Structure formats: structure tokens, C-alpha cells
Amino acid sequence: MSTIQIHLDRSVKPIKAMHAGGQPPLLGAKTTHFHYMTEAGIPFSRLHDVGGAYGAGRFVDIPNVFRHFDADENDPASYDFTFTDHLITALVEAGVEPYYRLGITIENYAYIKSYFTDPPKDFAKWARICEHVIAHYTEGWANGFRYKIRYWEIWNEPDNYRPESVPVSEMWSGTKEQFYELYTVTAKHLKARFPHLKIGGYGSCGFWELTESPERRAKHPSYKYFMDFFYGFFDYIKTHGAPIDFFSWHSYSNTKNTLIQADFLEKELARLGYAGLENHLNEWNPYAPEFGTAHHSAEVAAMMIGMQDKCPSILCIYDMKFGGASIYAPLFDFRTQKPLCSYYSMVAFNHLYRLGTQVELKCDTEGLYALAATNGKKHALLISNLTGSKQPLALEGVDLSDARFYVIDEGHLLSWAPNANEIENNAVILIEF
């Protein structure tokens, strides 16, 4: 018997934005499926890899918006905002806040030829180009907008160098030190120009070295490179006085391992002199090859539940896109364009997010993840079972006589259930009372 004790009168903290996502469900340039984000209450959409390879040559990326680097960065005519305006306006209308990545889309075929992975030839000019992009979307520059876009992320995975598989970088072909300098120049310029906005980076590949086996670490020297890059980055920006409002990182490991990595990051940031620095796990996807399965949806729910008590303030699942049969598109069936069960884990978490306040909860079973929330009048409990077996449940401290029960698994997409006396392995239960 698994016992969950809930104390509705003991507030813990606000429910965080754990159900944000990566690029939105575009179909080419069509935004007709954005209603799925609205219905799931998705708080942010991180604009990285938007619209296809090389950003489809139209969206978001600095080389797409500012096509000729030798052009005058102060002249509005040098910019092509057309498709990015279309995208960002649709996001705002869907109630989703854009989270803008300043940089480039991953170049998966960089081993044949890379186009935009080289460091900009003038870091200061690149920073001024970014300044005008921000001004266009937040201050109305160049026939622009005054949208609420708080987070501006400098680059993505500049540490994405994998000598064991791809002998060239798919994101940054310069040295570590060149990226540190680009970040420093850009962050100083943007923070001075927009002190009210949050400037950060760098979309770290993460901390695989902590949780992988010795055999895998020996096979993947990139894991150590990711760590060396992390420590070098913080040493450089501290020495050079570069501002950082948030640090972003990635994990494609399971929930248990990623929670370990989050604890490590919190401890190391404090040790390095950055205690309390806001951080975002803005790419994650546990067991990506299993998308569409009950196990995947249970991992997705467990990750959001588990990270509520860890250091990240935002999670962005990778990814909300439509498209081909990609293991990195876990929320929608590309054939039917309908949601998969993992999407409904996001919907279920939103029920807690809307209530607003986490309450104290204790669960006595390892692998059973649970989170409760309240608004003072209404309450909800979300449970995900990754124990490996069916679990009888004892829910203490709450009156469930008028509760509503819903289940998510391969056959039930947040469907009504008669009770919550037990939970199957790889299932998710939402209880509203």
C-alpha cells in the first residue's frame, strides 16, 4: 500500500511553469493547431529550431532575421521580421509567452557543410543586431510590437561537440573562449539597454557525466567536454563581470537522473558564487524513443512533479512541433495531428498550475511521484507511477467524497475514472476535489 499524506492548510510555494514547451505546433507556417497550447495552458514556447532545418530560412534565427551581416544594423530595411512576426503574434494570441533564443538552429549535417555555426565576425555588431530584434518585439521599433517577452537566451548548446559521433560541432564551430567572449559582449550590451528584461544562456548540453555508467562515459568523451565548458563559462563571466539573469540547460535522461542533475546544478551554482540564480531546463524529453507510450506520459508527468521541488523555475519539453516521425516531437501524432498521451500529462499539470499554490505532501513509495495544489477553495492531486508495478493507494488528509478522478495511459487520455484506489504502473492520475 502506498500512502500519500496531504496537508491542504500548509502552503509550500507557487506552482512553477513546469509545462512549457519548445517550438510550437507549426505546420509549415500555419498556426491552426496553436489552440492545443491554449487548451493545455502552456505558459511559454521556447523559439529554438523553429520551423525546420536552419529555421526554415525564415523564422527567429539571427541569420534569418538579419540576412546580410555587412548590412547596416541600425536600418530597419536590413531586417526581415515577416515570418517571425507571424509566429510571435500567433503565440501571443494563443496566450503563450514567447521565449526567444538569440542564435541559430542546429545544423545536423554540419559534417557535410555548416552555414551559420561559425562565430560572428564582429561580436559587438551581433549584440547590436540582437538589440534591434528585442526592440522590434518589445518597444515597437521598425513597425514592431510591445509584447511581453521576458526571456532572451544567448545561443543554444555551444558545447554541442561530439567527437565520438559528429567530428564537428552542430551549433558552434568556435572555441569555448570565443563563445564566452560572445556571451559577455552580448549580455553586457543587452542588459545595459534592457535592464528590465532577463538575459541569459547558454542552453548547456547538460550534466550526463554525473549519471551515466563508466562504460558510457568512456565511450562519450563529450560528457566531460560539457562539464569543462560549464565551469569555464562561469569562471570567464565572473572574471569579466558579465551579467546573467538565468542559466539554461538540457537533459534527455529519465526523471530520476535529471533530478540528480538538478540537485548538482543548484549546489555547483552556489559554490561558484551564483546561489539562487534562476535556471531553466529548457530542453528535456525522458525516454524520447518511447513517445506515445504510457511510460513516456508517466515520465513526463513525473518530471514536472519532481522538478516542482527542485531548482528550475521553467521546464520546456522538447518539442511541441508537428512534422515527421521524430522522437523529439512527443506530444502529437504526426499522422493524425492529434495529441498523444504525453500531451495530456501537460494538460493535467495545468490543472495544478491554475490553482496556483503547492501544499505539503508526503509519499512513502519510491518511484511514485505526487504533487498537490490549492487555490483555497478547490484542490487537485497529480500522481505518476514509475515504480514498476501497480500500487494500491491510501490518500490521507483529504475528503474525496465529491472528487473527480481522471487517468492517463495508452488507452485513456485524461479520461474519467471511478476512483483512485490504485494506480497502474506507467499511469497518471489527476484528482480534483
Secondary structure, DSSP 8 states (H G I E B T S, - for coil): -EEEEEEEEEEEEE--EEEEESS---BTTB-TTTHHHHHHT--EEEESSTTSGGGGGTSSSHHHHS--TTS-TT-GGG---HHHHHHHHHHHHTT-EEEEEES----TTTTT--SS-S--S-HHHHHHHHHHHHHHHHT-TTT-------EEEE-S-TT--BTTTBSS-SS--S-HHHHHHHHHHHHHHHHHH-TTSEEEEEEE---GGGTS-HHHHHH-THHHHHHHHHHHHHHHHHHTT---SEEEEEE-S-HHHHHHHHHHHHHHHHHTT-TT-EEEEEEE-TTGGGTTSHHHHHHHHHHHHHHTTSS-SEEEES----SSS-TT--SEETTTTEE-HHHHHHHHHHHHHHH-EEEEEEE-STTEEEEEEE-SS-EEEEEEE-SSS-EEEEEES---TT-EEEEEETTEEEEEES--SEE-TT-EEEEE-
